[in-house]
Amino acid sequence: FGIGNRNTGCNPPNDGAGGTLRLMWYNDNKRVYFIPYVYYYGMPGQCGDKFGKSYPSTGMSSYS
């Protein structure tokens, strides 16, 4: 999802004119999970902020 300039690619919206939200899907052979990846004004780093969160936060998830 994007708004304004739809910042991505380690290009933070330092001017406050845009942002993006993505859900990144990971499978590390132990579990399948989503991580938020967000660009927003005032974010702490250069590349997308993951907020230290994942869903599900722990445990094994498998899908057939």
PDB file with SEQRES, HELIX, SHEET and CRYST1 records, atoms N, CA, C and O in Angstrom:
SEQRES   1 A   64  PHE GLY ILE GLY ASN ARG ASN THR GLY CYS ASN PRO PRO          
SEQRES   2 A   64  ASN ASP GLY ALA GLY GLY THR LEU ARG LEU MET TRP TYR          
SEQRES   3 A   64  ASN ASP ASN LYS ARG VAL TYR PHE ILE PRO TYR VAL TYR          
SEQRES   4 A   64  TYR TYR GLY MET PRO GLY GLN CYS GLY ASP LYS PHE GLY          
SEQRES   5 A   64  LYS SER TYR PRO SER THR GLY MET SER SER TYR SER              
SHEET    1 AA1 3 GLY A   2  GLY A   4  0                                        
SHEET    2 AA1 3 GLY A  18  ASN A  27 -1                                        
SHEET    3 AA1 3 VAL A  32  TYR A  39 -1                                        
CRYST1    1.000    1.000    1.000  90.00  90.00  90.00 P 1           1          
ATOM      1  N   PHE A   1       0.850  -1.158   0.000  1.00  0.00           N  
ATOM      2  CA  PHE A   1       0.000   0.000   0.000  1.00  0.00           C  
ATOM      3  C   PHE A   1       0.899   1.225   0.000  1.00  0.00           C  
ATOM      4  O   PHE A   1       1.890   1.255   0.729  1.00  0.00           O  
ATOM      5  N   GLY A   2       0.583   2.219  -0.786  1.00  0.00           N  
ATOM      6  CA  GLY A   2       1.404   3.418  -0.848  1.00  0.00           C  
ATOM      7  C   GLY A   2       0.572   4.678  -0.779  1.00  0.00           C  
ATOM      8  O   GLY A   2      -0.608   4.693  -1.132  1.00  0.00           O  
ATOM      9  N   ILE A   3       1.218   5.739  -0.312  1.00  0.00           N  
ATOM     10  CA  ILE A   3       0.571   7.045  -0.251  1.00  0.00           C  
ATOM     11  C   ILE A   3       1.593   8.097  -0.676  1.00  0.00           C  
ATOM     12  O   ILE A   3       2.785   7.952  -0.403  1.00  0.00           O  
ATOM     13  N   GLY A   4       1.134   9.143  -1.335  1.00  0.00           N  
ATOM     14  CA  GLY A   4       2.028  10.218  -1.759  1.00  0.00           C  
ATOM     15  C   GLY A   4       3.107   9.716  -2.700  1.00  0.00           C  
ATOM     16  O   GLY A   4       2.809   9.114  -3.731  1.00  0.00           O  
ATOM     17  N   ASN A   5       4.370   9.965  -2.344  1.00  0.00           N  
ATOM     18  CA  ASN A   5       5.502   9.561  -3.187  1.00  0.00           C  
ATOM     19  C   ASN A   5       5.801   8.068  -3.139  1.00  0.00           C  
ATOM     20  O   ASN A   5       6.663   7.597  -3.881  1.00  0.00           O  
ATOM     21  N   ARG A   6       5.118   7.317  -2.294  1.00  0.00           N  
ATOM     22  CA  ARG A   6       5.286   5.856  -2.178  1.00  0.00           C  
ATOM     23  C   ARG A   6       6.762   5.463  -2.035  1.00  0.00           C  
ATOM     24  O   ARG A   6       7.293   4.702  -2.844  1.00  0.00           O  
ATOM     25  N   ASN A   7       7.401   5.984  -1.013  1.00  0.00           N  
ATOM     26  CA  ASN A   7       8.820   5.736  -0.781  1.00  0.00           C  
ATOM     27  C   ASN A   7       9.127   4.259  -0.575  1.00  0.00           C  
ATOM     28  O   ASN A   7       8.414   3.564   0.150  1.00  0.00           O  
ATOM     29  N   THR A   8      10.196   3.781  -1.218  1.00  0.00           N  
ATOM     30  CA  THR A   8      10.723   2.418  -1.083  1.00  0.00           C  
ATOM     31  C   THR A   8      12.221   2.469  -1.371  1.00  0.00           C  
ATOM     32  O   THR A   8      12.771   3.550  -1.580  1.00  0.00           O  
ATOM     33  N   GLY A   9      12.883   1.320  -1.383  1.00  0.00           N  
ATOM     34  CA  GLY A   9      14.271   1.228  -1.823  1.00  0.00           C  
ATOM     35  C   GLY A   9      15.270   1.980  -0.963  1.00  0.00           C  
ATOM     36  O   GLY A   9      16.193   2.603  -1.488  1.00  0.00           O  
ATOM     37  N   CYS A  10      15.103   1.931   0.343  1.00  0.00           N  
ATOM     38  CA  CYS A  10      15.995   2.637   1.284  1.00  0.00           C  
ATOM     39  C   CYS A  10      16.022   4.134   1.012  1.00  0.00           C  
ATOM     40  O   CYS A  10      17.055   4.784   1.179  1.00  0.00           O  
ATOM     41  N   ASN A  11      14.880   4.680   0.593  1.00  0.00           N  
ATOM     42  CA  ASN A  11      14.692   6.106   0.357  1.00  0.00           C  
ATOM     43  C   ASN A  11      13.606   6.588   1.315  1.00  0.00           C  
ATOM     44  O   ASN A  11      12.439   6.665   0.931  1.00  0.00           O  
ATOM     45  N   PRO A  12      13.975   6.916   2.568  1.00  0.00           N  
ATOM     46  CA  PRO A  12      12.961   7.281   3.560  1.00  0.00           C  
ATOM     47  C   PRO A  12      12.262   8.595   3.203  1.00  0.00           C  
ATOM     48  O   PRO A  12      12.867   9.468   2.579  1.00  0.00           O  
ATOM     49  N   PRO A  13      10.999   8.740   3.594  1.00  0.00           N  
ATOM     50  CA  PRO A  13      10.240   9.952   3.288  1.00  0.00           C  
ATOM     51  C   PRO A  13      10.568  11.088   4.257  1.00  0.00           C  
ATOM     52  O   PRO A  13       9.711  11.510   5.035  1.00  0.00           O  
ATOM     53  N   ASN A  14      11.806  11.583   4.211  1.00  0.00           N  
ATOM     54  CA  ASN A  14      12.233  12.631   5.141  1.00  0.00           C  
ATOM     55  C   ASN A  14      11.466  13.933   4.970  1.00  0.00           C  
ATOM     56  O   ASN A  14      11.434  14.754   5.887  1.00  0.00           O  
ATOM     57  N   ASP A  15      10.847  14.134   3.811  1.00  0.00           N  
ATOM     58  CA  ASP A  15      10.068  15.350   3.579  1.00  0.00           C  
ATOM     59  C   ASP A  15       8.606  15.188   3.987  1.00  0.00           C  
ATOM     60  O   ASP A  15       7.831  16.140   3.901  1.00  0.00           O  
ATOM     61  N   GLY A  16       8.220  13.984   4.431  1.00  0.00           N  
ATOM     62  CA  GLY A  16       6.846  13.744   4.868  1.00  0.00           C  
ATOM     63  C   GLY A  16       5.848  13.627   3.731  1.00  0.00           C  
ATOM     64  O   GLY A  16       4.641  13.699   3.962  1.00  0.00           O  
ATOM     65  N   ALA A  17       6.337  13.443   2.487  1.00  0.00           N  
ATOM     66  CA  ALA A  17       5.452  13.445   1.326  1.00  0.00           C  
ATOM     67  C   ALA A  17       5.105  12.054   0.815  1.00  0.00           C  
ATOM     68  O   ALA A  17       4.772  11.905  -0.360  1.00  0.00           O  
ATOM     69  N   GLY A  18       5.172  11.034   1.660  1.00  0.00           N  
ATOM     70  CA  GLY A  18       4.802   9.708   1.194  1.00  0.00           C  
ATOM     71  C   GLY A  18       5.131   8.632   2.199  1.00  0.00           C  
ATOM     72  O   GLY A  18       5.664   8.903   3.275  1.00  0.00           O  
ATOM     73  N   GLY A  19       4.806   7.406   1.834  1.00  0.00           N  
ATOM     74  CA  GLY A  19       5.095   6.261   2.685  1.00  0.00           C  
ATOM     75  C   GLY A  19       4.534   5.001   2.058  1.00  0.00           C  
ATOM     76  O   GLY A  19       3.728   5.066   1.130  1.00  0.00           O  
ATOM     77  N   THR A  20       4.963   3.852   2.565  1.00  0.00           N  
ATOM     78  CA  THR A  20       4.449   2.573   2.083  1.00  0.00           C  
ATOM     79  C   THR A  20       4.329   1.578   3.224  1.00  0.00           C  
ATOM     80  O   THR A  20       4.984   1.710   4.258  1.00  0.00           O  
ATOM     81  N   LEU A  21       3.485   0.587   3.019  1.00  0.00           N  
ATOM     82  CA  LEU A  21       3.321  -0.541   3.933  1.00  0.00           C  
ATOM     83  C   LEU A  21       3.303  -1.805   3.092  1.00  0.00           C  
ATOM     84  O   LEU A  21       2.519  -1.927   2.151  1.00  0.00           O  
ATOM     85  N   ARG A  22       4.171  -2.742   3.438  1.00  0.00           N  
ATOM     86  CA  ARG A  22       4.182  -4.054   2.787  1.00  0.00           C  
ATOM     87  C   ARG A  22       4.194  -5.124   3.862  1.00  0.00           C  
ATOM     88  O   ARG A  22       4.715  -4.910   4.957  1.00  0.00           O  
ATOM     89  N   LEU A  23       3.624  -6.266   3.551  1.00  0.00           N  
ATOM     90  CA  LEU A  23       3.752  -7.445   4.402  1.00  0.00           C  
ATOM     91  C   LEU A  23       4.679  -8.401   3.678  1.00  0.00           C  
ATOM     92  O   LEU A  23       4.353  -8.888   2.596  1.00  0.00           O  
ATOM     93  N   MET A  24       5.825  -8.671   4.266  1.00  0.00           N  
ATOM     94  CA  MET A  24       6.824  -9.556   3.677  1.00  0.00           C  
ATOM     95  C   MET A  24       6.586 -10.963   4.213  1.00  0.00           C  
ATOM     96  O   MET A  24       6.460 -11.150   5.423  1.00  0.00           O  
ATOM     97  N   TRP A  25       6.524 -11.944   3.335  1.00  0.00           N  
ATOM     98  CA  TRP A  25       6.258 -13.336   3.682  1.00  0.00           C  
ATOM     99  C   TRP A  25       7.586 -14.080   3.689  1.00  0.00           C  
ATOM    100  O   TRP A  25       8.316 -14.066   2.698  1.00  0.00           O  
ATOM    101  N   TYR A  26       7.899 -14.729   4.808  1.00  0.00           N  
ATOM    102  CA  TYR A  26       9.152 -15.472   4.967  1.00  0.00           C  
ATOM    103  C   TYR A  26       8.869 -16.936   5.268  1.00  0.00           C  
ATOM    104  O   TYR A  26       7.861 -17.265   5.893  1.00  0.00           O  
ATOM    105  N   ASN A  27       9.755 -17.805   4.823  1.00  0.00           N  
ATOM    106  CA  ASN A  27       9.722 -19.229   5.135  1.00  0.00           C  
ATOM    107  C   ASN A  27      11.165 -19.631   5.394  1.00  0.00           C  
ATOM    108  O   ASN A  27      11.951 -19.765   4.456  1.00  0.00           O  
ATOM    109  N   ASP A  28      11.521 -19.826   6.664  1.00  0.00           N  
ATOM    110  CA  ASP A  28      12.906 -20.156   6.998  1.00  0.00           C  
ATOM    111  C   ASP A  28      13.087 -21.641   7.318  1.00  0.00           C  
ATOM    112  O   ASP A  28      14.022 -22.015   8.027  1.00  0.00           O  
ATOM    113  N   ASN A  29      12.201 -22.479   6.801  1.00  0.00           N  
ATOM    114  CA  ASN A  29      12.198 -23.935   7.018  1.00  0.00           C  
ATOM    115  C   ASN A  29      11.870 -24.331   8.453  1.00  0.00           C  
ATOM    116  O   ASN A  29      11.807 -25.523   8.754  1.00  0.00           O  
ATOM    117  N   LYS A  30      11.664 -23.380   9.332  1.00  0.00           N  
ATOM    118  CA  LYS A  30      11.195 -23.655  10.689  1.00  0.00           C  
ATOM    119  C   LYS A  30       9.773 -23.149  10.872  1.00  0.00           C  
ATOM    120  O   LYS A  30       8.985 -23.732  11.616  1.00  0.00           O  
ATOM    121  N   ARG A  31       9.455 -22.060  10.185  1.00  0.00           N  
ATOM    122  CA  ARG A  31       8.111 -21.500  10.254  1.00  0.00           C  
ATOM    123  C   ARG A  31       7.865 -20.581   9.065  1.00  0.00           C  
ATOM    124  O   ARG A  31       8.798 -20.106   8.417  1.00  0.00           O  
ATOM    125  N   VAL A  32       6.604 -20.346   8.801  1.00  0.00           N  
ATOM    126  CA  VAL A  32       6.161 -19.410   7.776  1.00  0.00           C  
ATOM    127  C   VAL A  32       5.559 -18.230   8.518  1.00  0.00           C  
ATOM    128  O   VAL A  32       4.727 -18.416   9.406  1.00  0.00           O  
ATOM    129  N   TYR A  33       5.974 -17.001   8.162  1.00  0.00           N  
ATOM    130  CA  TYR A  33       5.507 -15.841   8.912  1.00  0.00           C  
ATOM    131  C   TYR A  33       5.554 -14.572   8.058  1.00  0.00           C  
ATOM    132  O   TYR A  33       6.227 -14.519   7.028  1.00  0.00           O  
ATOM    133  N   PHE A  34       4.830 -13.567   8.508  1.00  0.00           N  
ATOM    134  CA  PHE A  34       4.805 -12.251   7.885  1.00  0.00           C  
ATOM    135  C   PHE A  34       5.558 -11.257   8.761  1.00  0.00           C  
ATOM    136  O   PHE A  34       5.563 -11.368   9.987  1.00  0.00           O  
ATOM    137  N   ILE A  35       6.191 -10.286   8.114  1.00  0.00           N  
ATOM    138  CA  ILE A  35       6.825  -9.172   8.812  1.00  0.00           C  
ATOM    139  C   ILE A  35       6.333  -7.889   8.152  1.00  0.00           C  
ATOM    140  O   ILE A  35       6.318  -7.800   6.924  1.00  0.00           O  
ATOM    141  N   PRO A  36       5.925  -6.880   8.949  1.00  0.00           N  
ATOM    142  CA  PRO A  36       5.576  -5.592   8.350  1.00  0.00           C  
ATOM    143  C   PRO A  36       6.847  -4.894   7.866  1.00  0.00           C  
ATOM    144  O   PRO A  36       7.901  -5.026   8.489  1.00  0.00           O  
ATOM    145  N   TYR A  37       6.756  -4.172   6.788  1.00  0.00           N  
ATOM    146  CA  TYR A  37       7.891  -3.421   6.249  1.00  0.00           C  
ATOM    147  C   TYR A  37       7.335  -2.064   5.850  1.00  0.00           C  
ATOM    148  O   TYR A  37       6.635  -1.948   4.844  1.00  0.00           O  
ATOM    149  N   VAL A  38       7.647  -1.028   6.642  1.00  0.00           N  
ATOM    150  CA  VAL A  38       6.959   0.255   6.539  1.00  0.00           C  
ATOM    151  C   VAL A  38       7.955   1.400   6.341  1.00  0.00           C  
ATOM    152  O   VAL A  38       8.978   1.477   7.020  1.00  0.00           O  
ATOM    153  N   TYR A  39       7.634   2.280   5.402  1.00  0.00           N  
ATOM    154  CA  TYR A  39       8.349   3.538   5.230  1.00  0.00           C  
ATOM    155  C   TYR A  39       7.411   4.650   5.676  1.00  0.00           C  
ATOM    156  O   TYR A  39       6.274   4.722   5.210  1.00  0.00           O  
ATOM    157  N   TYR A  40       7.875   5.525   6.579  1.00  0.00           N  
ATOM    158  CA  TYR A  40       7.040   6.610   7.094  1.00  0.00           C  
ATOM    159  C   TYR A  40       7.923   7.758   7.558  1.00  0.00           C  
ATOM    160  O   TYR A  40       9.109   7.568   7.827  1.00  0.00           O  
ATOM    161  N   TYR A  41       7.351   8.931   7.650  1.00  0.00           N  
ATOM    162  CA  TYR A  41       8.073  10.118   8.101  1.00  0.00           C  
ATOM    163  C   TYR A  41       8.563   9.912   9.533  1.00  0.00           C  
ATOM    164  O   TYR A  41       7.786   9.534  10.409  1.00  0.00           O  
ATOM    165  N   GLY A  42       9.831  10.157   9.764  1.00  0.00           N  
ATOM    166  CA  GLY A  42      10.396  10.031  11.103  1.00  0.00           C  
ATOM    167  C   GLY A  42      10.846   8.620  11.457  1.00  0.00           C  
ATOM    168  O   GLY A  42      11.179   8.354  12.612  1.00  0.00           O  
ATOM    169  N   MET A  43      10.863   7.705  10.478  1.00  0.00           N  
ATOM    170  CA  MET A  43      11.290   6.334  10.768  1.00  0.00           C  
ATOM    171  C   MET A  43      12.743   6.342  11.245  1.00  0.00           C  
ATOM    172  O   MET A  43      13.513   7.217  10.850  1.00  0.00           O  
ATOM    173  N   PRO A  44      13.131   5.374  12.095  1.00  0.00           N  
ATOM    174  CA  PRO A  44      14.443   5.414  12.738  1.00  0.00           C  
ATOM    175  C   PRO A  44      15.633   5.062  11.841  1.00  0.00           C  
ATOM    176  O   PRO A  44      16.761   5.434  12.166  1.00  0.00           O  
ATOM    177  N   GLY A  45      15.421   4.367  10.739  1.00  0.00           N  
ATOM    178  CA  GLY A  45      16.542   3.959   9.891  1.00  0.00           C  
ATOM    179  C   GLY A  45      16.368   4.407   8.459  1.00  0.00           C  
ATOM    180  O   GLY A  45      15.410   5.103   8.124  1.00  0.00           O  
ATOM    181  N   GLN A  46      17.303   4.001   7.616  1.00  0.00           N  
ATOM    182  CA  GLN A  46      17.282   4.356   6.203  1.00  0.00           C  
ATOM    183  C   GLN A  46      16.317   3.480   5.407  1.00  0.00           C  
ATOM    184  O   GLN A  46      15.637   3.962   4.501  1.00  0.00           O  
ATOM    185  N   CYS A  47      16.259   2.183   5.750  1.00  0.00           N  
ATOM    186  CA  CYS A  47      15.408   1.234   5.030  1.00  0.00           C  
ATOM    187  C   CYS A  47      14.164   0.914   5.856  1.00  0.00           C  
ATOM    188  O   CYS A  47      14.082   1.310   7.019  1.00  0.00           O  
ATOM    189  N   GLY A  48      13.221   0.224   5.292  1.00  0.00           N  
ATOM    190  CA  GLY A  48      11.934  -0.040   5.932  1.00  0.00           C  
ATOM    191  C   GLY A  48      12.015  -0.491   7.383  1.00  0.00           C  
ATOM    192  O   GLY A  48      12.918  -1.237   7.762  1.00  0.00           O  
ATOM    193  N   ASP A  49      11.071  -0.036   8.183  1.00  0.00           N  
ATOM    194  CA  ASP A  49      10.997  -0.369   9.608  1.00  0.00           C  
ATOM    195  C   ASP A  49      10.151  -1.623   9.784  1.00  0.00           C  
ATOM    196  O   ASP A  49       9.037  -1.707   9.267  1.00  0.00           O  
ATOM    197  N   LYS A  50      10.683  -2.593  10.513  1.00  0.00           N  
ATOM    198  CA  LYS A  50       9.975  -3.850  10.765  1.00  0.00           C  
ATOM    199  C   LYS A  50       9.357  -3.881  12.157  1.00  0.00           C  
ATOM    200  O   LYS A  50       8.646  -4.829  12.491  1.00  0.00           O  
ATOM    201  N   PHE A  51       9.611  -2.877  12.965  1.00  0.00           N  
ATOM    202  CA  PHE A  51       9.054  -2.750  14.315  1.00  0.00           C  
ATOM    203  C   PHE A  51       9.403  -3.925  15.225  1.00  0.00           C  
ATOM    204  O   PHE A  51       8.844  -4.031  16.317  1.00  0.00           O  
ATOM    205  N   GLY A  52      10.313  -4.812  14.807  1.00  0.00           N  
ATOM    206  CA  GLY A  52      10.657  -5.979  15.617  1.00  0.00           C  
ATOM    207  C   GLY A  52       9.506  -6.955  15.783  1.00  0.00           C  
ATOM    208  O   GLY A  52       9.461  -7.703  16.759  1.00  0.00           O  
ATOM    209  N   LYS A  53       8.569  -6.953  14.832  1.00  0.00           N  
ATOM    210  CA  LYS A  53       7.360  -7.778  14.931  1.00  0.00           C  
ATOM    211  C   LYS A  53       7.294  -8.809  13.818  1.00  0.00           C  
ATOM    212  O   LYS A  53       7.856  -8.612  12.740  1.00  0.00           O  
ATOM    213  N   SER A  54       6.601  -9.913  14.088  1.00  0.00           N  
ATOM    214  CA  SER A  54       6.274 -10.906  13.069  1.00  0.00           C  
ATOM    215  C   SER A  54       4.967 -11.574  13.455  1.00  0.00           C  
ATOM    216  O   SER A  54       4.563 -11.541  14.618  1.00  0.00           O  
ATOM    217  N   TYR A  55       4.304 -12.184  12.469  1.00  0.00           N  
ATOM    218  CA  TYR A  55       3.059 -12.902  12.731  1.00  0.00           C  
ATOM    219  C   TYR A  55       3.073 -14.216  11.970  1.00  0.00           C  
ATOM    220  O   TYR A  55       3.334 -14.212  10.767  1.00  0.00           O  
ATOM    221  N   PRO A  56       2.809 -15.320  12.609  1.00  0.00           N  
ATOM    222  CA  PRO A  56       2.700 -15.452  14.058  1.00  0.00           C  
ATOM    223  C   PRO A  56       4.045 -15.152  14.713  1.00  0.00           C  
ATOM    224  O   PRO A  56       5.096 -15.350  14.104  1.00  0.00           O  
ATOM    225  N   SER A  57       4.009 -14.681  15.940  1.00  0.00           N  
ATOM    226  CA  SER A  57       5.224 -14.223  16.602  1.00  0.00           C  
ATOM    227  C   SER A  57       6.176 -15.355  16.946  1.00  0.00           C  
ATOM    228  O   SER A  57       7.388 -15.143  16.984  1.00  0.00           O  
ATOM    229  N   THR A  58       5.659 -16.559  17.199  1.00  0.00           N  
ATOM    230  CA  THR A  58       6.501 -17.719  17.498  1.00  0.00           C  
ATOM    231  C   THR A  58       5.814 -18.974  17.001  1.00  0.00           C  
ATOM    232  O   THR A  58       4.662 -18.945  16.569  1.00  0.00           O  
ATOM    233  N   GLY A  59       6.540 -20.072  17.072  1.00  0.00           N  
ATOM    234  CA  GLY A  59       5.927 -21.364  16.781  1.00  0.00           C  
ATOM    235  C   GLY A  59       6.034 -21.788  15.344  1.00  0.00           C  
ATOM    236  O   GLY A  59       6.428 -21.021  14.465  1.00  0.00           O  
ATOM    237  N   MET A  60       5.676 -23.019  15.133  1.00  0.00           N  
ATOM    238  CA  MET A  60       5.725 -23.638  13.812  1.00  0.00           C  
ATOM    239  C   MET A  60       4.385 -23.478  13.123  1.00  0.00           C  
ATOM    240  O   MET A  60       3.343 -23.784  13.702  1.00  0.00           O  
ATOM    241  N   SER A  61       4.408 -23.008  11.911  1.00  0.00           N  
ATOM    242  CA  SER A  61       3.203 -22.924  11.088  1.00  0.00           C  
ATOM    243  C   SER A  61       3.466 -23.699   9.818  1.00  0.00           C  
ATOM    244  O   SER A  61       4.513 -23.528   9.194  1.00  0.00           O  
ATOM    245  N   SER A  62       2.546 -24.538   9.429  1.00  0.00           N  
ATOM    246  CA  SER A  62       2.711 -25.266   8.173  1.00  0.00           C  
ATOM    247  C   SER A  62       1.405 -25.237   7.404  1.00  0.00           C  
ATOM    248  O   SER A  62       0.318 -25.198   7.981  1.00  0.00           O  
ATOM    249  N   TYR A  63       1.540 -25.257   6.096  1.00  0.00           N  
ATOM    250  CA  TYR A  63       0.379 -25.202   5.225  1.00  0.00           C  
ATOM    251  C   TYR A  63       0.520 -26.280   4.174  1.00  0.00           C  
ATOM    252  O   TYR A  63       1.624 -26.532   3.691  1.00  0.00           O  
ATOM    253  N   SER A  64      -0.586 -26.926   3.808  1.00  0.00           N  
ATOM    254  CA  SER A  64      -0.536 -27.957   2.780  1.00  0.00           C  
ATOM    255  C   SER A  64      -1.191 -27.450   1.518  1.00  0.00           C  
ATOM    256  O   SER A  64      -1.254 -28.172   0.523  1.00  0.00           O  
TER     257      SER A  64                                                      
END                                                                             
